[in-house]
Amino acid sequence: MTAHLSSPTSLISSQLSPTIATIHLSALAHNLAELRRVLAPSCEILAIVKADGYGHGSIAMAETLSQLGITKFGVASIQEGVTLREAGLTETIIVLGGIFSWQLGDLIHYSLTPVISDASIGRQLGEKLSPSQMPFPVHVKIDTGMRRLGFTPESVLDFLDSPLFRGPLLLESLMTHLADADNTNPDFTLKQLDEFQTIVTQLRSQGTLIPSLHAANTAGIVSYPQSHCDMVRPGLLLYGYQPTSSSTITLDLQPALTLSTKVVQTRDVPAGEGLSYNGLYRTTRASRIGILPIGYAHGYNRLLSNRGEALIGKTRVPIVGRICMDMTLIDITDVPHAQVGDDVVLLGRQGAEEISAIDIANWQESIPYEVLCSIGPRVNRVYEPMT
Ligand SMILES: *Cc1c(COP(=O)(O)O)cnc(C)c1O
């Protein structure tokens, strides 16, 4: 049998494994349209597709967003940028994370745009460029409160005033990152935005040309319209979620990913039996259990043991017992017609019921970001075309 496992839309691969992530490209398009509805017409969008597009597949996300008019993409590392270039993406790719000096050759070779947060890396990049590669576009990051990457306000003045920016490098954008924009208390965010604005004013008054400014992640976009600047950096929002329920801008977002599988076996268990490892769950009645071929090695978190829920026959049922590496048990006693081969939704809708990445995040004491980007390569991605 020849199985075309590499093709993301392959029906064969989804028949080989019923544990699939269906990506609704129409939802992605809808979320982008919602974002555009609330942005000033001149505000650009840098679409964040790091961490394999938050688990949705970075290549498919970038290709689809590019068809929808997006020309700038954000990734975390050189490696993620190279993956997109090798897939044929020709648009601007901005590397948001830190860069090692030994990666500068690849950065230049693959025409990736760095975010510079360190004067030494900036200098080494300048030295590696041949005259035909100059001026090389860069974004420069200022730390206004995240205390992770970024120049201090004092050091950025000197850096941007250096000869590096009169030949080798071209400042395309100045940026910062918000550390607390999902908090209902706005104080820290307002302080960050204020500090950002102060530095920009200072730089412009000393004659530095700054073509564009950006600061807003999803939380900034929905809660601080004044953070939109010339460009926004949505990640989570594009995939259908926002990190905070209180926001000043209301967007109608549609989750772009459904995680589903099928019952591989059922068994009847008397009352008083322990199920799965360590008998963590004990039946209190004669029970019917469904076995699912998904486990923590697929990215279905073990903290969901005895806590999570699944949808089968349009009914919400509990996860019972420890989640194993490859398998999970559900209690289907109350779904009498449930049988082997039935569809089970772990994240997404079935009938009137819905389990969102936020529900799962609450069960596993995490955030929707981690839930989505943990869905691993064992889960086949199936792309549902835009309608
Ligand atoms: C990941 C990331 C974003 C996107 O954040 P969301 O909350 O997913 O919108 C924006 N900016 C930077 C610098 C990031 O690393």
The ligand as an SDF file (V2000), in Angstrom:
LIG
                    3D

 15 15  0  0  0  0  0  0  0  0999 V2000
    3.5230   35.4120   19.8520 C   0  0  0  0  0  0  0  0  0  0  0  0
    3.6700   36.8740   19.7120 C   0  0  0  0  0  0  0  0  0  0  0  0
    2.5820   37.6690   19.3380 C   0  0  0  0  0  0  0  0  0  0  0  0
    1.1860   37.1190   19.1480 C   0  0  0  0  0  0  0  0  0  0  0  0
    0.5210   37.0500   20.3970 O   0  0  0  0  0  0  0  0  0  0  0  0
   -1.0240   36.6620   20.4940 P   0  0  0  0  0  0  0  0  0  0  0  0
   -1.3690   36.9180   21.9070 O   0  0  0  0  0  0  0  0  0  0  0  0
   -1.1240   35.2380   20.0950 O   0  0  0  0  0  0  0  0  0  0  0  0
   -1.7590   37.5510   19.5550 O   0  0  0  0  0  0  0  0  0  0  0  0
    2.8040   39.0160   19.1330 C   0  0  0  0  0  0  0  0  0  0  0  0
    4.0260   39.5590   19.3010 N   0  0  0  0  0  0  0  0  0  0  0  0
    5.0970   38.8260   19.6880 C   0  0  0  0  0  0  0  0  0  0  0  0
    6.4150   39.4910   19.8720 C   0  0  0  0  0  0  0  0  0  0  0  0
    4.9540   37.4690   19.9150 C   0  0  0  0  0  0  0  0  0  0  0  0
    6.0140   36.7460   20.3000 O   0  0  0  0  0  0  0  0  0  0  0  0
  1  2  1  0
  2  3  1  0
  2 14  2  0
  3  4  1  0
  3 10  2  0
  4  5  1  0
  5  6  1  0
  6  7  2  0
  6  8  1  0
  6  9  1  0
 10 11  1  0
 11 12  2  0
 12 13  1  0
 12 14  1  0
 14 15  1  0
M  END
$$$$
